[in-house]
Amino acid sequence: MSATERSPEEPDEPGFGDAPPALLFQVTYCSRVGPGVDDAAVDRLVATAREHNPRFGITGLLVFGGGIFFQWLEGPREAVARLMANIRADARHESVVMLSESEEVRDRVFPLWDMELVAADDIRDVLEDALSSALDSRSEATLSRMLEQLDSGVLTPLGGA
Protein backbone atom coordinates (compact mmCIF):
# COMPACT_ATOMS: atom_id res chain seq x y z
CA MET A 1 0.00 0.00 0.00
CA SER A 2 1.47 3.38 -0.97
CA ALA A 3 1.76 6.32 1.38
CA THR A 4 -1.35 7.91 -0.14
CA GLU A 5 -3.52 4.78 -0.03
CA ARG A 6 -5.37 4.02 3.19
CA SER A 7 -7.13 0.94 4.35
CA PRO A 8 -10.83 1.45 5.23
CA GLU A 9 -10.02 0.84 8.90
CA GLU A 10 -7.20 3.39 8.97
CA PRO A 11 -8.38 6.99 9.38
CA ASP A 12 -6.43 9.52 7.34
CA GLU A 13 -6.69 12.04 10.16
CA PRO A 14 -6.07 10.43 13.54
CA GLY A 15 -8.30 12.04 16.12
CA PHE A 16 -10.87 13.63 13.79
CA GLY A 17 -12.92 10.46 13.33
CA ASP A 18 -13.57 9.98 17.03
CA ALA A 19 -13.59 13.61 18.14
CA PRO A 20 -16.61 14.85 20.12
CA PRO A 21 -18.81 17.58 18.61
CA ALA A 22 -16.97 20.90 18.41
CA LEU A 23 -17.59 24.46 17.24
CA LEU A 24 -17.18 24.15 13.47
CA PHE A 25 -17.38 26.68 10.70
CA GLN A 26 -18.69 25.17 7.46
CA VAL A 27 -18.83 26.64 3.97
CA THR A 28 -19.85 25.28 0.60
CA TYR A 29 -19.11 27.13 -2.60
CA CYS A 30 -18.89 26.73 -6.35
CA SER A 31 -16.45 28.44 -8.67
CA ARG A 32 -15.63 28.35 -12.35
CA VAL A 33 -12.33 26.71 -13.22
CA GLY A 34 -9.68 29.23 -14.26
CA PRO A 35 -7.71 29.06 -17.51
CA GLY A 36 -5.19 26.25 -17.81
CA VAL A 37 -6.59 24.11 -14.98
CA ASP A 38 -6.50 20.46 -15.97
CA ASP A 39 -6.64 17.14 -14.12
CA ALA A 40 -2.94 17.36 -13.22
CA ALA A 41 -3.42 20.83 -11.70
CA VAL A 42 -6.38 19.55 -9.66
CA ASP A 43 -4.33 16.57 -8.46
CA ARG A 44 -1.62 18.98 -7.27
CA LEU A 45 -4.24 21.14 -5.55
CA VAL A 46 -5.66 18.11 -3.71
CA ALA A 47 -2.17 16.90 -2.73
CA THR A 48 -1.41 20.31 -1.23
CA ALA A 49 -4.72 20.33 0.64
CA ARG A 50 -4.07 16.85 2.04
CA GLU A 51 -0.68 18.04 3.25
CA HIS A 52 -1.89 21.25 4.93
CA ASN A 53 -5.53 20.76 5.98
CA PRO A 54 -4.93 18.34 8.87
CA ARG A 55 -2.54 20.84 10.46
CA PHE A 56 -5.31 23.46 10.47
CA GLY A 57 -8.18 21.13 11.42
CA ILE A 58 -9.91 21.43 8.03
CA THR A 59 -11.85 18.57 6.46
CA GLY A 60 -14.01 18.43 3.35
CA LEU A 61 -14.47 17.39 -0.22
CA LEU A 62 -13.75 18.83 -3.64
CA VAL A 63 -15.68 18.05 -6.81
CA PHE A 64 -14.17 18.97 -10.16
CA GLY A 65 -16.11 18.61 -13.38
CA GLY A 66 -17.76 20.46 -16.21
CA GLY A 67 -15.53 23.49 -15.72
CA ILE A 68 -16.68 23.94 -12.11
CA PHE A 69 -15.24 23.39 -8.66
CA PHE A 70 -17.65 22.55 -5.86
CA GLN A 71 -16.27 22.32 -2.34
CA TRP A 72 -17.46 21.61 1.21
CA LEU A 73 -15.06 22.81 3.93
CA GLU A 74 -15.40 22.52 7.70
CA GLY A 75 -13.10 23.38 10.58
CA PRO A 76 -12.16 26.26 12.88
CA ARG A 77 -13.58 29.60 11.67
CA GLU A 78 -10.23 31.36 11.36
CA ALA A 79 -8.63 28.50 9.38
CA VAL A 80 -11.59 28.09 6.99
CA ALA A 81 -11.91 31.87 6.50
CA ARG A 82 -8.19 32.13 5.71
CA LEU A 83 -8.49 29.25 3.24
CA MET A 84 -11.52 30.88 1.57
CA ALA A 85 -9.56 34.14 1.21
CA ASN A 86 -6.78 32.16 -0.48
CA ILE A 87 -9.29 30.43 -2.78
CA ARG A 88 -10.85 33.76 -3.80
CA ALA A 89 -7.36 35.08 -4.68
CA ASP A 90 -6.33 31.89 -6.54
CA ALA A 91 -6.37 32.18 -10.35
CA ARG A 92 -7.56 28.56 -10.56
CA HIS A 93 -10.94 29.77 -9.23
CA GLU A 94 -13.14 32.34 -10.98
CA SER A 95 -16.53 33.64 -9.86
CA VAL A 96 -16.62 32.08 -6.39
CA VAL A 97 -20.27 31.73 -5.27
CA MET A 98 -21.03 30.89 -1.64
CA LEU A 99 -23.82 28.29 -1.32
CA SER A 100 -23.91 27.96 2.47
CA GLU A 101 -22.10 29.11 5.57
CA SER A 102 -22.71 28.21 9.21
CA GLU A 103 -21.01 27.89 12.55
CA GLU A 104 -22.21 25.67 15.37
CA VAL A 105 -21.27 22.92 17.76
CA ARG A 106 -21.73 19.67 15.83
CA ASP A 107 -20.03 16.59 14.48
CA ARG A 108 -18.07 16.82 11.25
CA VAL A 109 -19.90 15.64 8.13
CA PHE A 110 -16.65 14.39 6.54
CA PRO A 111 -14.48 13.61 9.59
CA LEU A 112 -11.93 11.40 7.83
CA TRP A 113 -11.44 13.43 4.66
CA ASP A 114 -8.61 15.97 4.87
CA MET A 115 -9.62 16.69 1.27
CA GLU A 116 -11.38 14.07 -0.78
CA LEU A 117 -11.55 14.50 -4.54
CA VAL A 118 -14.96 13.26 -5.68
CA ALA A 119 -15.77 12.58 -9.31
CA ALA A 120 -18.56 14.79 -10.63
CA ASP A 121 -20.61 11.73 -11.52
CA ASP A 122 -20.47 10.61 -7.86
CA ILE A 123 -21.55 13.85 -6.15
CA ARG A 124 -25.19 12.81 -5.72
CA ASP A 125 -24.20 9.51 -4.07
CA VAL A 126 -21.71 11.26 -1.77
CA LEU A 127 -24.26 13.88 -0.69
CA GLU A 128 -26.98 11.26 -0.15
CA ASP A 129 -24.58 9.10 1.91
CA ALA A 130 -23.58 12.12 3.99
CA LEU A 131 -27.24 13.04 4.50
CA SER A 132 -28.12 9.52 5.65
CA SER A 133 -25.36 9.62 8.27
CA ALA A 134 -25.59 13.29 9.32
CA LEU A 135 -25.84 13.61 13.08
CA ASP A 136 -27.30 17.09 13.39
CA SER A 137 -30.15 19.06 11.86
CA ARG A 138 -28.01 21.89 10.42
CA SER A 139 -25.85 19.46 8.43
CA GLU A 140 -28.99 17.65 7.27
CA ALA A 141 -30.51 20.95 6.13
CA THR A 142 -27.36 22.00 4.26
CA LEU A 143 -27.00 18.62 2.56
CA SER A 144 -30.71 18.60 1.64
CA ARG A 145 -30.38 22.12 0.20
CA MET A 146 -27.36 21.02 -1.86
CA LEU A 147 -29.30 18.04 -3.23
CA GLU A 148 -32.19 20.40 -4.08
CA GLN A 149 -29.75 22.68 -5.92
CA LEU A 150 -28.45 19.67 -7.80
CA ASP A 151 -32.03 18.72 -8.75
CA SER A 152 -32.88 22.31 -9.77
CA GLY A 153 -30.09 22.40 -12.33
CA VAL A 154 -27.97 25.00 -10.55
CA LEU A 155 -25.20 22.44 -10.18
CA THR A 156 -25.93 20.51 -13.41
CA PRO A 157 -22.27 20.50 -14.52
CA LEU A 158 -21.51 18.56 -11.32
CA GLY A 159 -23.73 15.60 -12.10
CA GLY A 160 -27.23 17.00 -11.63
CA ALA A 161 -30.33 15.83 -13.46
Buried (B, 14 or more C-beta within 10 A) or exposed (E): EEEEEEEEEEBBBEEBEEEEEBEBBBBBBBBBBBEEBEEEBBEEBBEEBBEBBBEBBBBBBBBBBBEBBBBBBBBBEEBBBEBBEEBEEBEBBBEBEEBBBBBBEBBBBBBBBBBBBBEBEBBBEBBEEBBEEBEBEBBBBBBEEBBEBBEEEBBBBBBBE
